Amino acid sequence: IFKVLFMYLWCQFLYLMYYYYVFTPIVLARHKGSRATAEDIIQGNNDFAIDHDHNNQSYLELTLNGTSFFLHWLGKPAYVLWYLRSLFAWLLVIPMWLQLAYPITLSFFVGLVGMYFQPNVSIVPLDYGLTLEMFPYFVIGASVKYYGWDKWLFDFAKDRLTQYASAAMILITFSFAFVCPFYVNGEWHIFYPSFGAMKDKAYDGQWWYSIGVGSLMLTNCAMVFSCFSVAPTFPSYFTKAASFSLVPYMLHYMVVLLLVAFGFYGEGFSYRFDDGKWWATNFIGFGTAMVLMHPPIGSKFMYVINPPFIDWLFPGSKKSEIDSLKDGLGKGKYLSKKTINSSSRIEREGLLDAKHKN
């Protein structure tokens, strides 16, 4: 658990250094003749300098000092780093949460309720909105591991009829995405957690907005399962590359900031669709992911986001957290890993014996 926390603090430190000592100097150098333009770009892309007067404006800050460094380092997660800090919180909560009667159902209620009282993600240093709204997905994954549903889920996903239904689900979703007239940053942003609190997205907090959010949660789960169902089971290049997926997720925003600094994006990440920039943006996005996930490259960059000194500090952290839960908490109502495996073996032998008798 604490290894995740140290990874978060390390990556937060990397983004701080990158923003103030790479991004900011490039922007200032490119706009020497227009200081106001440079300051607007720097201020518009600053995810650290939070205005503590809470007037929805971030103040301009071109350099770091001792006080601001610790305020930003221990404050609001930079850009995509909300995930690591949320993972730390989830791992702390999950041992108790899995002992509830309906952990998955209750987690969905937490995700739905959380969007109505989460603070404004742009001004509050210790925002917890995304941590609450993404919690159901973590509980689903933890439950699958903890309760030993892996084999059943795999067999069901690889059933021929399930694969046909999954392929249809993917095609229907892609078709809808292409013909849907609504814009993600416009109408659809109400249902996306990363766009902030409901009162800031929709200017009110109607309870029935949760129907759309809940539907989106179920659709996300169905799409993930569908992709898992149609994916090949034999090992491939992509199997190995997927083990480095954390690398592009954690580092891709540095590429985005670099594009902003050199003028590819406009101020405040406004996307460019003129002169083929739409295709260039897609190419850069896919290219960044594929390059950083390429095993020889991804394995090297893993040392950037997870340096060896973190492993030295936590030598016993290689064991899965959920495996530890199954071993340590599997008493009484909940089965330990050994008991689950034994039960599965007894069940298989009983089924084989019954089949033999028939």
LINFEN-V48591 format. One record per pair of residues at least 6 apart in sequence whose ideal C-beta (glycine too) atoms are under 7 Angstrom apart, sorted by the first residue. I is the first residue (numbers start at 1). J is the second residue. D is the distance in Angstrom with one decimal. If there is no record, write none. Layout:
# LINFEN-V48591
i:I j:J d:D
i:I j:J d:D
This chain:
# LINFEN-V48591
i:1 j:88 d:6.5
i:1 j:91 d:4.5
i:1 j:92 d:6.3
i:1 j:321 d:6.8
i:2 j:314 d:6.7
i:3 j:310 d:6.0
i:3 j:314 d:4.3
i:3 j:317 d:4.4
i:4 j:84 d:6.1
i:4 j:87 d:5.2
i:4 j:88 d:4.7
i:4 j:91 d:6.5
i:5 j:88 d:4.7
i:6 j:310 d:5.1
i:6 j:313 d:6.6
i:7 j:84 d:5.7
i:7 j:305 d:6.7
i:7 j:306 d:5.8
i:7 j:310 d:6.2
i:8 j:81 d:6.1
i:8 j:84 d:3.8
i:8 j:85 d:5.0
i:8 j:88 d:6.3
i:10 j:307 d:6.7
i:10 j:310 d:6.8
i:11 j:81 d:5.5
i:11 j:84 d:6.4
i:11 j:250 d:5.8
i:11 j:305 d:5.7
i:12 j:73 d:5.7
i:12 j:77 d:6.8
i:12 j:78 d:5.7
i:12 j:81 d:5.7
i:13 j:73 d:6.2
i:15 j:78 d:4.1
i:15 j:79 d:6.4
i:15 j:81 d:6.8
i:16 j:48 d:6.6
i:16 j:72 d:5.9
i:16 j:73 d:6.2
i:18 j:254 d:5.6
i:19 j:48 d:6.7
i:19 j:257 d:6.9
i:20 j:63 d:6.8
i:20 j:64 d:5.2
i:23 j:257 d:4.8
i:23 j:261 d:5.2
i:24 j:42 d:5.6
i:24 j:62 d:6.0
i:26 j:261 d:4.1
i:26 j:262 d:7.0
i:27 j:38 d:5.2
i:27 j:41 d:5.2
i:27 j:42 d:5.5
i:27 j:261 d:5.1
i:28 j:38 d:5.2
i:30 j:263 d:6.8
i:31 j:37 d:4.9
i:31 j:38 d:3.7
i:39 j:60 d:5.6
i:40 j:267 d:5.7
i:41 j:260 d:6.8
i:41 j:267 d:5.4
i:42 j:60 d:7.0
i:42 j:62 d:6.7
i:43 j:58 d:6.2
i:43 j:60 d:4.9
i:44 j:267 d:5.1
i:44 j:268 d:4.0
i:45 j:257 d:6.5
i:45 j:260 d:5.7
i:45 j:268 d:7.0
i:46 j:58 d:5.4
i:46 j:61 d:6.7
i:47 j:78 d:5.0
i:47 j:79 d:5.3
i:48 j:72 d:4.0
i:48 j:78 d:6.3
i:49 j:58 d:5.0
i:49 j:59 d:5.6
i:49 j:61 d:4.1
i:50 j:58 d:6.3
i:50 j:75 d:6.6
i:50 j:76 d:5.8
i:50 j:123 d:5.9
i:50 j:125 d:5.6
i:51 j:57 d:5.2
i:51 j:58 d:5.5
i:51 j:59 d:5.3
i:51 j:123 d:6.3
i:54 j:123 d:5.4
i:56 j:122 d:6.7
i:56 j:123 d:6.1
i:61 j:68 d:6.5
i:75 j:125 d:3.8
i:76 j:125 d:4.6
i:76 j:127 d:6.2
i:77 j:85 d:5.1
i:79 j:253 d:4.3
i:80 j:249 d:6.3
i:80 j:250 d:6.6
i:80 j:253 d:5.5
i:82 j:130 d:4.9
i:86 j:130 d:6.2
i:86 j:131 d:4.0
i:86 j:134 d:6.3
i:89 j:131 d:5.4
i:90 j:135 d:6.5
i:90 j:138 d:4.7
i:91 j:321 d:5.6
i:94 j:142 d:5.3
i:95 j:325 d:5.6
i:95 j:329 d:5.9
i:97 j:103 d:5.4
i:97 j:139 d:6.5
i:98 j:142 d:6.6
i:98 j:143 d:6.8
i:98 j:146 d:5.5
i:98 j:325 d:6.8
i:99 j:334 d:7.0
i:100 j:106 d:5.9
i:103 j:139 d:5.6
i:103 j:143 d:6.1
i:104 j:139 d:5.6
i:104 j:140 d:5.9
i:104 j:143 d:5.8
i:107 j:135 d:5.3
i:107 j:136 d:4.2
i:107 j:139 d:4.0
i:108 j:136 d:4.8
i:108 j:214 d:6.9
i:108 j:217 d:6.5
i:110 j:132 d:5.7
i:110 j:135 d:5.5
i:111 j:132 d:6.2
i:111 j:133 d:4.8
i:111 j:135 d:5.7
i:111 j:136 d:4.7
i:111 j:217 d:6.6
i:112 j:210 d:4.6
i:112 j:213 d:5.9
i:112 j:214 d:5.8
i:114 j:129 d:6.4
i:114 j:132 d:3.0
i:114 j:133 d:5.2
i:115 j:133 d:5.7
i:115 j:193 d:6.6
i:115 j:197 d:6.8
i:115 j:198 d:4.9
i:115 j:213 d:6.3
i:116 j:198 d:5.4
i:116 j:205 d:5.3
i:118 j:128 d:6.6
i:118 j:129 d:3.1
i:118 j:132 d:6.5
i:118 j:197 d:4.8
i:119 j:127 d:5.8
i:119 j:129 d:6.8
i:119 j:197 d:6.4
i:120 j:196 d:6.2
i:120 j:197 d:5.7
i:120 j:200 d:5.5
i:121 j:127 d:4.9
i:121 j:129 d:5.6
i:121 j:196 d:4.8
i:121 j:197 d:7.0
i:122 j:196 d:6.8
i:129 j:193 d:6.7
i:129 j:197 d:6.2
i:130 j:193 d:5.4
i:130 j:194 d:6.5
i:133 j:193 d:3.7
i:134 j:193 d:6.5
i:136 j:217 d:6.2
i:140 j:221 d:6.9
i:142 j:322 d:5.6
i:144 j:150 d:6.2
i:144 j:153 d:6.2
i:145 j:322 d:4.1
i:146 j:322 d:5.4
i:146 j:325 d:6.0
i:146 j:326 d:5.8
i:148 j:340 d:4.0
i:148 j:344 d:7.0
i:156 j:162 d:6.0
i:157 j:225 d:6.6
i:157 j:228 d:5.6
i:157 j:229 d:4.2
i:158 j:229 d:6.9
i:158 j:233 d:6.7
i:162 j:229 d:5.6
i:163 j:229 d:5.3
i:163 j:230 d:5.7
i:166 j:226 d:3.6
i:166 j:229 d:3.8
i:166 j:230 d:5.2
i:167 j:230 d:5.6
i:169 j:222 d:6.0
i:169 j:223 d:6.9
i:169 j:226 d:4.4
i:170 j:226 d:5.2
i:170 j:227 d:7.0
i:170 j:230 d:7.0
i:173 j:223 d:6.1
i:182 j:188 d:5.3
i:189 j:195 d:4.3
i:189 j:201 d:5.8
i:190 j:201 d:5.1
i:190 j:202 d:5.1
i:190 j:209 d:6.2
i:190 j:212 d:6.8
i:191 j:212 d:4.8
i:191 j:213 d:5.1
i:191 j:216 d:4.7
i:195 j:201 d:5.4
i:198 j:205 d:5.2
i:198 j:209 d:6.2
i:199 j:205 d:5.2
i:202 j:209 d:6.4
i:240 j:295 d:5.0
i:241 j:293 d:4.4
i:241 j:294 d:6.5
i:241 j:295 d:5.9
i:241 j:298 d:6.9
i:244 j:293 d:5.0
i:244 j:295 d:6.6
i:244 j:298 d:2.9
i:244 j:299 d:6.7
i:244 j:302 d:6.5
i:245 j:293 d:6.1
i:246 j:305 d:6.8
i:247 j:292 d:4.7
i:247 j:293 d:6.6
i:247 j:298 d:4.8
i:247 j:301 d:4.7
i:247 j:302 d:6.1
i:247 j:305 d:6.5
i:248 j:288 d:6.1
i:248 j:289 d:4.6
i:248 j:292 d:3.9
i:248 j:293 d:5.8
i:250 j:305 d:4.8
i:251 j:292 d:6.3
i:251 j:301 d:6.6
i:251 j:305 d:6.9
i:252 j:288 d:5.4
i:255 j:288 d:5.1
i:259 j:265 d:5.4
i:260 j:269 d:6.8
i:265 j:271 d:6.9
i:265 j:272 d:6.6
i:266 j:272 d:6.6
i:271 j:281 d:6.6
i:291 j:297 d:6.0
i:292 j:298 d:5.9
i:292 j:301 d:6.1
i:323 j:337 d:6.5
i:326 j:336 d:5.8
i:326 j:337 d:4.1
i:327 j:336 d:6.1
i:327 j:337 d:5.8
i:330 j:336 d:2.9
i:330 j:337 d:6.5
i:330 j:339 d:6.5
i:335 j:343 d:6.8
